[in-house]
């Protein structure tokens, strides 16, 4: 049984809603009506009830936005009982419900943004979508409006492992109220803006932890046979204070900090313009075999070896 508010929108619009389902079925022969029905009951209905409780006048627009987005997500098997990962379902049931008053103000925008964020986190190796969901459930009750909630979402996504968000997340965090920024960063006992200053100065700073300078802080990448990127042990160089990684004919830009590491496609030309750094000033860790390459930026030293498909990263003292 669906909540009354949801039903009151579905009944008069039944023909249009059914037409949308039929269109989804024509566009995707694998579309599963039963899977969509379950998504309606387990993800759409709780959100409709939550919005009805805070802004009943917004339910009609909400249902239109939910129906359109839900059809796409279920058809692609990104949501519903056949989803490859559970995080979009959980985002609807947990984060969007907690953010009902914000969803009511901009249903399509908020639903789309949060669904995309959950998908991005779930498809990025090493990222932590469950952590992001927990943080954003808390942030939903603190944010004053949709704009600040979405900014907090980007900060929390950076904290959840999307290292390439670092610069933009730091800018967004500066504009947030202290309580919301600290919640998004999982550092509610820290002092703001001192924490912002520390994070800006040192990419390897972790709230509440001692400095990591001189220590191994992260191993990024893995063998392609185990779901990683690298078919052969990688090599590294540095160019423009960035680390580039090559494995065979493939090249990536590696972005990394205390919260995670992400790889982004680059070119052989970019790799060829870089420079290596003999030993990078860091003694190689045991178990990696012979060192095959090393590089360093202002904040990070990177080492590769013959016995590993990972790039070993060390924090350097902040200048």
N, C-alpha and C positions, 0 to 999 in steps of 0.2 A: 504494500500500500504506500502510495506517495502522499506527502503532506498536502493539506487542503490548498495552500497557496499555489503550489506547483500544479495541481490538478486544475485549478480554476483558470490557469493560463493555457494548459494543454487542450482542454475540451473545446473551446471555441476555435482554436487554431489547429485542430486535429488534421485537417486536410493538408495544410501547408507543412506541418511537421512531418507527416507521412510522405509527402512529396520529397522533402529533403532526404529522408531515409532512402527512398527509392532511387534518388539521384546518386547517393553515395554507393548504393549497390550496383548501379550501372557503371560507375566510374571505377569501382574496385570489386571485381567478381568474388574476391575472397572475403568481402565484408560479411561479418557475422552478426545477424540480428539479435541472437541470444546474448552475445557479448555486449552489444550496445545496450540492450535492455538491462543487463546487470550493472553497467556503468551508470545508467540513469538512476537506478535504485540506490547504489552504494556511494556514488560520488556527487551526482547532480542534486538528488533529493536533500541530503543533509545541508548542502550549500543554499538551496532554495529556502529551507526552513530557517537557516541562520539569518539570511538577508531579510526574510519576512519578519523576523523578530525585531529588527532594528530599523528597517525602512521598507514597509510593505508596498509602498508606491513604486519601488524599484524592481519588484519581482518580475514584471512582464519583460522589461529590457534584459534582466538577468537571464531569464529562460531562453530568450532568443540567442544571447551570446553563448550560453552553456551548450545549447543544442548544436549550433554551428561548429564550435570548437570541439565538442565531444565527438561529433561524427568524424571529424578529421583525425583526431587522436586514436579513436578505436579502429578506424579503417587502416591506419598505418601501424596498428598494434603497438602504439606507444602508451596506450592507456586501456583500461578494462581488464577482464580476467585473462586475456591472452597476451598482455603486455610483456615485453622482454625484461623490463625492469619495473619494480613496484613504485618508483619514486614520484611519477606524475599522479598516480592514484592517491598516494599518501599526501601529496601537496594539496590536492583538491579537498581531501577529507580533513586535513589538519590545518594547513596554513590558510587556505582560502576561507574556511569556516571561521577561524580565529580572526581573520581580516574582513569579516562580513560587512562592517560599516564602510570600509574602503572599497570593497567590491561593489557595493550598492551605488557608489558615486561614478564608477567607470568600469562596468562589468567586463566588456570585451577587452579593454586595455589591461586590466589587472589579471584577468584569467589567462590571457595570452602571454603576458610577461612572465608570470610565475610558472606557467607550464613550460615555456621555453627555458627558463632558468633551471628547472628540475631536469629537463632533457639534456641540457648542456653539461651539467654536473654529472649526470649518470653516464654520459658517453666520454668523459674525460678521464683517462687512466690516472688513478691515484686521488681523484677528487672525492669529496665526502658529502654526497647529497643528503644523507640522513642527518648529518650535523647541521647543514643549511636549513633543513626543514625544522629542526628543533629550535634553532636560533630565530628563524622568521616567525614561528608561532609565538614566541615571546615578544618579538619586535612589533607584531601586529597590534598588540594591546597598548603600545607606547607611542607609535607614530601618530602625529596629529593629522596628517592628510596623506593622500595617495602619493604625492611627489616624494615626501620624506620616506615613506615606506619603500618605494622603489629604489631610492638611493641606498637605504639600509640593506636592501636585497643584494645590491651589487657589492657592498662592503662585505656582507656575510658570504657571498660567493667567493670573493678573494680569500677570505679567512678559511673557506671550505676547500681550497686547493687550486683555484684558478689564478695562478701566479701572474698571468698576463694582464689581469685586471688591476695590478698593483697601483700604478700611477693614477688611473682614473678613480679607483676606490679611495685612495688617500685624499684626492680632491673632494670627492663626495662626502667623506667622513668629516672633513673640516667644516662642512656646511650643516652638519647634523647637530641636534641638541646632544649634550654630553651623554645623557642616560641612554639614548638610542644608539649613539656611536659605540659606546662601551658594550652594549648588549650585542650589537652586530659583530663586534670583535671578540666576544666571549671574554671580556676583561672588566667585568662590572665592579671589581674592587680596585681597579687602577684609577689614577688621576688623569683627568683630561683638562688641558691639552698636552700635558707632559708626555702622555703615551703617543699622541700623534707625532710629536717631535722625535721621539725615539724611533718610531716605525719609519719615519721619513729619512732619518739619518742612517739607519742600518737595516738592510733587507733581511738580515738574519736575527733580528730582535724578536723574541717571543715574550709576550706579556707575562710577567711574573717569574721569568727564568733568568739565570745568570747569562752573561755574554758567552757566545760560542766561538769567538775568534780563535783560529788555529785548530779547530776540531772539525772532523767530518760531520756534515750536517744533513746530507741527503744523497741517496743513490737514485738516479733518474734514468729511466729507460730499461728495456728488457729485450730478450731474444724473441724474434718474430714467431718462432715455433711455440712460444708460451703466451702469445697474445700481445707481445711488444712490437716495437717498430724496427728493430735492428736484425737484419739477416746475418750480418757479420759483426764482430766486435768493432765498436765505433771509434772514431778519432775526433779530437776537438781542436779548435783554434779560437782566438779572440779577435774581434774586429769592432771598432766603434764602441768599446766597452760592453760588448755583447758576446755570448758564447755560441758558436756554430758547431754543429755535430754532423759528421759524415759517416755513413755506413754503405759501402758499395757505391752505387751511383746516386744515392739519395742523400739530401742535405736538409737539415732542420735548424731553425733558430730555437735555442733552449732558453726559456724564461724560467727562473727559479728564485724562490725566497723561502723564508722560514715556514710558509704555509703550504708549499707544494711546488710542482714543476709541470710545465706544459711545453709541448713541442709544436712548432709551426713550420710549414714547408718553406724552404729557402732554395737558393740556386748554387750550382757549382761555382759560378763567378763570385758570389758572396763569400763562399768558403775560401776560394783561392786568394782573396784579398786580405785574409786574416794572418795573424802571426801566432806562433807557438811560444811557450815559455818553458825553458828547460827546467824540469822538476817543479815548476810553479812555486818554488820555495816551500813546498810541503813534502815531508817524507811519505812515500807511498804506503798505503795500508797493506797488510798481509792478505794473501789469498787472491790477489788480482793478477798474478803472474808478472811478466815483464811489462814495464810502463811503455805504452805505445805512443802516447801523446799527452801533452799537458798545456794548459792555457790559464790566463788569469785576467780578471777585470779588477776594478777598484775594490770590489767587495767579495769576490769569489775566486777560488782556484778550482780548476777542473782537471781530473786525471782519468785516463783510460788504460786498460791493461789487456793482456792476451787471454786471460782466463775469465773475463766477464763481459757481458753485453750491456753493462750499466756505465753511466758516467758518474764518477765519484766526485762530490762537491764538498769543498771546505770553506768555512767562513774565514774571511780575512779581517784584520782590525779595521774599524771604520776610520777614515781619514778626518 
